[in-house]
Amino acid sequence: MAGTVMGWWRPSRRKGGRTSARTRRVTARVTALRSLVNGGPSPDFRERLRADLMRAHADERTAGRHAAPPAAHAGSRRPRPRRSLLVRLRPVLVFGVALSGMFATGVRTYHAVPGEVLYPLKRVAESTVLVLAYDEKDRAEREMAAARLRAAETASLIGEAAPDRRRLIAQTLDDMETKTRAALTRVARRGHADGEARRFARQQRKVVEPLLPKLDGENRDKATQYLRYIDTFTASGR
């Protein structure tokens, strides 16, 4: 029994032979690797490696030489000069000139008299202001302001030597009376002439009365009739 068991554990000769052959091959490989580690690469391998490295270095230098001109060209490009102060301030200057021109035109339009180029623009602006009045009292005050302008325009026209001066004065006096009657009618509609209406009538008399000797017969009659009308508000105090 014991002999049988021992015989089962004893390896056969065939199997032992295969193991010995495998061991010899592994030992040979280890010995070859050890020789490579101890002795280093062979001279042929070193020569090939050196040639490959030199070739790679030459290729890199050639590629860098071809890429250098564009870089140099880009570096030689001059920087874009900064815009001058005048160019940067040009929009501000243009806006300032335009604003000044608008202001000057507005002043000239306000002081324009009948017969001048800007006078129609003045009357259009005046009509717009009257339309924008928010109640009867405000509309009356704006119409009084328009009548004051007509009186001042009449005084300006008297001092001019325009060929159609008499016609322009007649039109201005008619419009002054129209604006005055409209304003004072709104005041009377409220039942009494307030202090603003009385002050307006006195101011208009101070401007129009000195013009009577300088007016021709027809325009003098218009101015006299106008003074009689506004006197009813200063005298009666209604």
Backbone hydrogen bonds in HBPLUS format (Angstrom, degrees):
<---DONOR---> <-ACCEPTOR-->    atom                        ^
c    i                          cat <-CA-CA->   ^        H-A-AA   ^      H-
h    n   atom  resd res      DA  || num        DHA   H-A  angle D-A-AA Bond
n    s   type  num  typ     dist DA aas  dist angle  dist       angle   num
A0005-VAL N   A0001-MET O   3.03 MM   4  6.41 158.6  2.08 151.3 155.7     1
A0006-MET N   A0002-ALA O   3.02 MM   4  6.21 171.0  2.03 157.1 159.2     2
A0007-GLY N   A0003-GLY O   2.92 MM   4  5.99 146.0  2.04 138.5 148.3     3
A0008-TRP N   A0004-THR O   3.06 MM   4  6.38 137.0  2.26 140.1 151.1     4
A0008-TRP N   A0005-VAL O   2.99 MM   3  5.12 126.9  2.28  98.1 112.2     5
A0009-TRP N   A0005-VAL O   3.24 MM   4  6.64 146.6  2.36 149.9 158.1     6
A0010-ARG N   A0006-MET O   3.21 MM   4  6.31 128.2  2.49 139.9 152.4     7
A0016-GLY N   A0012-SER O   3.10 MM   4  6.24 157.0  2.15 142.7 149.8     8
A0017-GLY N   A0013-ARG O   2.88 MM   4  6.07 144.1  2.01 143.2 152.3     9
A0018-ARG N   A0014-ARG O   3.15 MM   4  6.53 155.0  2.22 149.1 154.5    10
A0019-THR N   A0015-LYS O   3.18 MM   4  6.43 158.4  2.22 149.7 155.2    11
A0020-SER N   A0016-GLY O   3.12 MM   4  6.32 155.5  2.18 144.7 150.7    12
A0021-ALA N   A0017-GLY O   3.15 MM   4  6.43 156.7  2.20 149.1 154.4    13
A0022-ARG N   A0018-ARG O   3.15 MM   4  6.37 161.4  2.18 150.4 155.0    14
A0023-THR N   A0019-THR O   2.99 MM   4  6.16 155.5  2.05 147.9 154.9    15
A0024-ARG N   A0020-SER O   3.07 MM   4  6.31 151.8  2.15 144.8 151.6    16
A0025-ARG N   A0021-ALA O   3.13 MM   4  6.46 155.3  2.19 148.0 153.9    17
A0026-VAL N   A0022-ARG O   3.10 MM   4  6.37 166.5  2.12 155.2 157.7    18
A0027-THR N   A0023-THR O   2.96 MM   4  6.12 160.3  2.00 148.1 154.2    19
A0028-ALA N   A0024-ARG O   2.95 MM   4  6.18 151.3  2.03 144.8 152.3    20
A0029-ARG N   A0025-ARG O   3.04 MM   4  6.37 155.1  2.10 149.8 156.0    21
A0030-VAL N   A0026-VAL O   2.95 MM   4  6.21 162.2  1.98 154.4 159.2    22
A0031-THR N   A0027-THR O   2.95 MM   4  6.12 155.5  2.01 145.2 152.2    23
A0032-ALA N   A0028-ALA O   2.94 MM   4  6.22 152.6  2.02 144.8 152.0    24
A0033-LEU N   A0029-ARG O   2.90 MM   4  6.20 163.9  1.93 154.6 158.3    25
A0034-ARG N   A0030-VAL O   2.86 MM   4  6.03 154.0  1.93 146.3 154.2    26
A0035-SER N   A0031-THR O   3.00 MM   4  6.25 146.8  2.11 141.6 150.3    27
A0036-LEU N   A0032-ALA O   3.06 MM   4  6.41 148.4  2.16 144.4 153.0    28
A0037-VAL N   A0033-LEU O   2.90 MM   4  6.21 158.5  1.94 151.8 157.5    29
A0038-ASN N   A0034-ARG O   2.86 MM   4  6.01 167.6  1.88 150.9 154.7    30
A0039-GLY N   A0035-SER O   2.79 MM   4  5.61 157.4  1.84 140.0 147.7    31
A0040-GLY N   A0036-LEU O   2.79 MM   4  5.20 140.1  1.95 135.3 142.0    32
A0046-ARG N   A0042-SER O   3.06 MM   4  6.39 160.1  2.10 153.7 159.5    33
A0047-GLU N   A0043-PRO O   3.00 MM   4  6.18 155.4  2.07 148.1 154.2    34
A0048-ARG N   A0044-ASP O   2.98 MM   4  6.26 162.9  2.01 151.7 156.0    35
A0049-LEU N   A0045-PHE O   2.93 MM   4  6.13 161.1  1.97 150.9 156.3    36
A0050-ARG N   A0046-ARG O   2.96 MM   4  6.14 159.3  2.00 148.2 153.6    37
A0051-ALA N   A0047-GLU O   2.95 MM   4  6.18 159.6  2.00 149.0 154.6    38
A0052-ASP N   A0048-ARG O   2.93 MM   4  6.19 157.6  1.99 149.0 155.1    39
A0053-LEU N   A0049-LEU O   2.99 MM   4  6.24 160.4  2.03 150.1 155.1    40
A0054-MET N   A0050-ARG O   2.97 MM   4  6.19 162.2  2.00 152.1 156.6    41
A0055-ARG N   A0051-ALA O   2.96 MM   4  6.11 156.2  2.02 146.8 153.5    42
A0056-ALA N   A0052-ASP O   2.97 MM   4  6.20 158.0  2.02 148.8 154.5    43
A0057-HIS N   A0053-LEU O   2.96 MM   4  6.17 156.5  2.01 147.5 154.0    44
A0058-ALA N   A0054-MET O   2.94 MM   4  6.16 156.8  1.99 146.9 153.0    45
A0059-ASP N   A0055-ARG O   2.96 MM   4  6.22 155.7  2.02 147.4 154.0    46
A0060-GLU N   A0056-ALA O   3.04 MM   4  6.30 154.1  2.11 146.0 152.4    47
A0061-ARG N   A0057-HIS O   3.08 MM   4  6.36 158.6  2.13 149.2 154.4    48
A0062-THR N   A0058-ALA O   2.98 MM   4  6.20 158.3  2.03 149.7 155.7    49
A0063-ALA N   A0059-ASP O   2.97 MM   4  6.18 161.6  2.00 149.5 154.4    50
A0064-GLY N   A0060-GLU O   2.96 MM   4  6.16 156.9  2.01 147.4 153.9    51
A0065-ARG N   A0061-ARG O   2.93 MM   4  6.13 146.5  2.05 143.7 152.6    52
A0066-HIS N   A0062-THR O   3.10 MM   4  6.40 152.9  2.17 148.8 155.0    53
A0067-ALA N   A0063-ALA O   3.10 MM   4  6.30 144.9  2.23 141.8 151.4    54
A0068-ALA N   A0064-GLY O   3.04 MM   4  6.01 122.3  2.38 137.3 150.1    55
A0072-ALA N   A0068-ALA O   2.85 MM   4  6.10 158.9  1.90 159.4 166.5    56
A0073-HIS N   A0069-PRO O   2.77 MM   4  5.99 156.0  1.82 155.1 162.3    57
A0074-ALA N   A0070-PRO O   2.81 MM   4  6.02 154.5  1.87 145.9 153.0    58
A0075-GLY N   A0071-ALA O   2.85 MM   4  6.07 148.4  1.95 143.5 152.8    59
A0076-SER N   A0072-ALA O   2.91 MM   4  6.12 139.1  2.08 141.8 152.5    60
A0077-ARG N   A0074-ALA O   3.37 MM   3  5.40 155.3  2.44  97.8 104.9    61
A0088-ARG N   A0084-SER O   3.09 MM   4  6.43 159.2  2.14 151.2 156.9    62
A0089-LEU N   A0085-LEU O   2.96 MM   4  6.10 145.7  2.08 145.0 154.2    63
A0090-ARG N   A0087-VAL O   3.30 MM   3  5.14 158.4  2.35  97.6 103.8    64
A0093-LEU N   A0089-LEU O   2.93 MM   4  6.18 160.0  1.97 158.6 165.1    65
A0094-VAL N   A0090-ARG O   2.87 MM   4  6.07 161.6  1.90 158.1 162.8    66
A0095-PHE N   A0091-PRO O   2.97 MM   4  6.15 161.3  2.01 145.9 150.9    67
A0096-GLY N   A0092-VAL O   2.89 MM   4  6.10 156.6  1.94 147.0 153.9    68
A0097-VAL N   A0093-LEU O   2.89 MM   4  6.12 160.1  1.93 151.7 156.5    69
A0098-ALA N   A0094-VAL O   2.93 MM   4  6.12 162.3  1.96 149.8 155.0    70
A0099-LEU N   A0095-PHE O   2.86 MM   4  6.03 157.9  1.91 148.2 154.6    71
A0100-SER N   A0096-GLY O   2.90 MM   4  6.07 157.2  1.95 146.1 152.5    72
A0101-GLY N   A0097-VAL O   2.85 MM   4  6.07 156.1  1.91 147.7 154.6    73
A0102-MET N   A0098-ALA O   2.92 MM   4  6.17 155.2  1.98 147.0 153.5    74
A0103-PHE N   A0099-LEU O   2.95 MM   4  6.18 157.1  2.01 146.9 153.2    75
A0104-ALA N   A0100-SER O   2.87 MM   4  6.09 163.7  1.90 151.7 156.2    76
A0105-THR N   A0101-GLY O   2.90 MM   4  6.05 157.3  1.95 145.8 152.4    77
A0106-GLY N   A0102-MET O   2.91 MM   4  6.10 152.9  1.99 144.4 151.9    78
A0107-VAL N   A0103-PHE O   2.97 MM   4  6.29 155.6  2.03 150.7 156.6    79
A0108-ARG N   A0104-ALA O   2.99 MM   4  6.21 167.1  2.00 151.4 154.9    80
A0109-THR N   A0105-THR O   2.83 MM   4  5.97 150.0  1.92 144.4 153.4    81
A0110-TYR N   A0106-GLY O   2.97 MM   4  6.16 154.3  2.04 144.4 150.7    82
A0111-HIS N   A0107-VAL O   3.15 MM   4  6.42 151.8  2.24 148.5 155.3    83
A0112-ALA N   A0109-THR O   3.25 MM   3  5.07 162.9  2.28 100.3 104.9    84
A0116-GLU N   A0113-VAL O   3.14 MM   3  5.98 161.4  2.18 150.5 152.2    85
A0119-TYR N   A0116-GLU O   3.32 MM   3  5.47 156.1  2.38 102.7 109.7    86
A0122-LYS N   A0118-LEU O   3.13 MM   4  6.48 147.8  2.24 147.5 157.0    87
A0122-LYS N   A0119-TYR O   2.98 MM   3  4.95 118.3  2.37  97.0 113.0    88
A0123-ARG N   A0119-TYR O   3.03 MM   4  6.41 153.8  2.11 155.7 162.4    89
A0124-VAL N   A0120-PRO O   2.99 MM   4  6.26 151.4  2.08 147.0 154.7    90
A0125-ALA N   A0121-LEU O   3.04 MM   4  6.26 163.1  2.07 148.9 152.8    91
A0126-GLU N   A0122-LYS O   2.97 MM   4  6.18 151.8  2.05 143.7 152.2    92
A0127-SER N   A0123-ARG O   2.93 MM   4  6.14 156.9  1.99 146.2 151.5    93
A0128-THR N   A0124-VAL O   3.03 MM   4  6.30 152.5  2.11 146.4 154.0    94
A0129-VAL N   A0125-ALA O   3.04 MM   4  6.32 153.3  2.11 145.8 152.5    95
A0130-LEU N   A0126-GLU O   3.07 MM   4  6.39 153.1  2.15 148.0 155.0    96
A0131-VAL N   A0127-SER O   3.05 MM   4  6.30 154.9  2.11 146.8 153.2    97
A0132-LEU N   A0128-THR O   3.12 MM   4  6.33 143.3  2.26 144.3 153.5    98
A0133-ALA N   A0130-LEU O   3.30 MM   3  5.55 165.7  2.32 109.4 112.0    99
A0139-ARG N   A0135-ASP O   2.96 MM   4  6.17 155.0  2.02 148.8 156.5   100
A0140-ALA N   A0136-GLU O   2.94 MM   4  6.16 155.1  2.01 148.0 154.2   101
A0141-GLU N   A0137-LYS O   3.08 MM   4  6.35 157.9  2.13 147.8 153.2   102
A0142-ARG N   A0138-ASP O   3.07 MM   4  6.30 154.8  2.13 147.0 153.5   103
A0143-GLU N   A0139-ARG O   2.98 MM   4  6.19 151.1  2.07 146.7 154.6   104
A0144-MET N   A0140-ALA O   2.97 MM   4  6.21 148.4  2.07 145.7 154.3   105
A0145-ALA N   A0141-GLU O   3.09 MM   4  6.37 152.2  2.17 141.4 148.5   106
A0146-ALA N   A0142-ARG O   3.06 MM   4  6.37 150.2  2.16 141.7 149.3   107
A0147-ALA N   A0143-GLU O   2.99 MM   4  6.26 152.4  2.06 144.9 152.0   108
A0148-ARG N   A0144-MET O   2.97 MM   4  6.29 151.5  2.06 149.3 156.8   109
A0149-LEU N   A0145-ALA O   3.14 MM   4  6.45 152.6  2.22 143.8 150.6   110
A0150-ARG N   A0146-ALA O   3.08 MM   4  6.44 148.8  2.18 144.7 153.0   111
A0151-ALA N   A0147-ALA O   3.09 MM   4  6.40 152.5  2.17 147.8 154.5   112
A0152-ALA N   A0148-ARG O   3.05 MM   4  6.36 160.5  2.09 151.2 156.1   113
A0153-GLU N   A0149-LEU O   2.87 MM   4  6.08 152.3  1.95 147.9 156.1   114
A0154-THR N   A0150-ARG O   2.96 MM   4  6.15 149.5  2.05 142.8 150.6   115
A0155-ALA N   A0151-ALA O   3.15 MM   4  6.48 157.2  2.20 147.2 152.3   116
A0156-SER N   A0152-ALA O   3.09 MM   4  6.37 149.2  2.19 142.6 150.9   117
A0157-LEU N   A0153-GLU O   2.92 MM   4  6.16 154.6  1.99 150.0 156.5   118
A0158-ILE N   A0154-THR O   3.14 MM   4  6.37 147.1  2.26 147.9 155.5   119
A0160-GLU N   A0157-LEU O   3.13 MM   3  5.23 162.0  2.16 106.5 112.1   120
A0165-ARG N   A0162-ALA O   3.19 MM   3  5.05 147.5  2.30 116.2 112.3   121
A0168-LEU N   A0164-ASP O   3.09 MM   4  6.35 164.2  2.11 156.0 160.6   122
A0169-ILE N   A0165-ARG O   2.87 MM   4  6.08 156.5  1.93 153.9 160.6   123
A0170-ALA N   A0166-ARG O   2.99 MM   4  6.18 158.6  2.03 145.7 151.4   124
A0171-GLN N   A0167-ARG O   3.01 MM   4  6.29 161.9  2.04 151.9 156.1   125
A0172-THR N   A0168-LEU O   2.97 MM   4  6.14 154.5  2.03 144.4 151.7   126
A0173-LEU N   A0169-ILE O   2.89 MM   4  6.12 159.9  1.93 154.3 159.1   127
A0174-ASP N   A0170-ALA O   3.03 MM   4  6.22 157.9  2.07 147.6 153.7   128
A0175-ASP N   A0171-GLN O   3.04 MM   4  6.27 160.7  2.08 147.0 151.8   129
A0176-MET N   A0172-THR O   2.90 MM   4  6.08 150.2  1.99 144.5 153.4   130
A0177-GLU N   A0173-LEU O   3.01 MM   4  6.25 159.4  2.05 149.6 153.8   131
A0178-THR N   A0174-ASP O   2.99 MM   4  6.24 156.4  2.05 146.5 153.5   132
A0179-LYS N   A0175-ASP O   2.97 MM   4  6.15 167.4  1.99 152.0 154.2   133
A0180-THR N   A0176-MET O   2.97 MM   4  6.10 155.1  2.03 144.6 152.2   134
A0181-ARG N   A0177-GLU O   2.91 MM   4  6.03 170.0  1.92 153.8 156.1   135
A0182-ALA N   A0178-THR O   3.07 MM   4  6.20 158.2  2.12 145.4 151.7   136
A0183-ALA N   A0179-LYS O   3.04 MM   4  6.19 158.6  2.08 145.1 150.6   137
A0184-LEU N   A0180-THR O   2.92 MM   4  6.10 177.1  1.92 161.1 161.8   138
A0185-THR N   A0181-ARG O   2.89 MM   4  5.78 145.1  2.01 140.2 149.4   139
A0186-ARG N   A0182-ALA O   3.28 MM   4  6.43 150.9  2.37 137.5 143.8   140
A0187-VAL N   A0183-ALA O   3.14 MM   4  6.51 145.2  2.26 140.1 150.3   141
A0188-ALA N   A0184-LEU O   2.85 MM   4  6.09 162.1  1.88 148.3 152.4   142
A0189-ARG N   A0185-THR O   2.95 MM   4  6.07 138.9  2.13 139.5 150.5   143
A0190-ARG N   A0187-VAL O   3.07 MM   3  5.55 148.4  2.17 108.5 117.4   144
A0191-GLY N   A0188-ALA O   2.92 MM   3  5.18 160.3  1.96 108.5 115.0   145
A0198-ARG N   A0194-ASP O   3.23 MM   4  6.61 160.6  2.27 153.8 159.1   146
A0199-ARG N   A0195-GLY O   2.94 MM   4  6.11 162.5  1.97 150.5 155.5   147
A0200-PHE N   A0196-GLU O   2.94 MM   4  6.08 151.9  2.02 141.8 150.2   148
A0201-ALA N   A0197-ALA O   2.99 MM   4  6.26 158.5  2.04 149.1 153.8   149
A0202-ARG N   A0198-ARG O   3.07 MM   4  6.33 161.3  2.10 152.2 156.4   150
A0203-GLN N   A0199-ARG O   2.98 MM   4  6.17 163.4  2.01 151.5 156.1   151
A0204-GLN N   A0200-PHE O   2.97 MM   4  6.17 159.1  2.02 152.7 158.4   152
A0205-ARG N   A0201-ALA O   3.09 MM   4  6.28 154.1  2.16 144.6 151.2   153
A0206-LYS N   A0202-ARG O   3.09 MM   4  6.38 157.0  2.14 149.5 155.1   154
A0207-VAL N   A0203-GLN O   3.21 MM   4  6.51 140.4  2.38 142.4 152.2   155
A0208-VAL N   A0204-GLN O   2.89 MM   4  5.99 171.5  1.90 159.2 161.7   156
A0209-GLU N   A0205-ARG O   2.99 MM   4  5.51 159.8  2.03 140.9 147.5   157
A0211-LEU N   A0208-VAL O   2.95 MM   3  5.39 149.4  2.05 115.1 124.9   158
A0212-LEU N   A0209-GLU O   3.23 MM   3  5.69 162.9  2.26 116.7 121.2   159
A0214-LYS N   A0211-LEU O   3.01 MM   3  5.41 138.2  2.19 111.8 123.9   160
A0215-LEU N   A0212-LEU O   3.25 MM   3  5.43 164.9  2.27 111.0 115.6   161
A0220-ARG N   A0216-ASP O   2.77 MM   4  5.77 147.4  1.87 155.3 166.1   162
A0221-ASP N   A0217-GLY O   3.07 MM   4  6.27 153.3  2.15 146.4 152.2   163
A0222-LYS N   A0218-GLU O   3.19 MM   4  6.53 153.2  2.27 143.5 150.5   164
A0223-ALA N   A0219-ASN O   2.99 MM   4  6.23 160.4  2.03 147.3 152.0   165
A0224-THR N   A0220-ARG O   2.89 MM   4  6.09 156.4  1.94 149.7 156.4   166
A0225-GLN N   A0221-ASP O   2.97 MM   4  6.13 162.4  2.00 148.5 152.9   167
A0226-TYR N   A0222-LYS O   3.02 MM   4  6.22 149.1  2.12 143.0 151.8   168
A0227-LEU N   A0223-ALA O   3.02 MM   4  6.33 153.8  2.09 147.0 153.1   169
A0228-ARG N   A0224-THR O   3.10 MM   4  6.39 154.8  2.16 149.1 155.6   170
A0229-TYR N   A0225-GLN O   3.17 MM   4  6.42 150.0  2.27 141.8 149.3   171
A0230-ILE N   A0226-TYR O   3.16 MM   4  6.53 163.6  2.19 156.4 158.7   172
A0231-ASP N   A0227-LEU O   3.03 MM   4  6.10 141.2  2.18 143.1 153.6   173
A0232-THR N   A0229-TYR O   3.26 MM   3  5.71 147.1  2.37 106.8 114.9   174
A0233-PHE N   A0230-ILE O   3.12 MM   3  5.55 149.3  2.22 107.9 116.2   175
A0235-ALA N   A0231-ASP O   2.88 MM   4  5.87 158.8  1.93 156.0 160.4   176
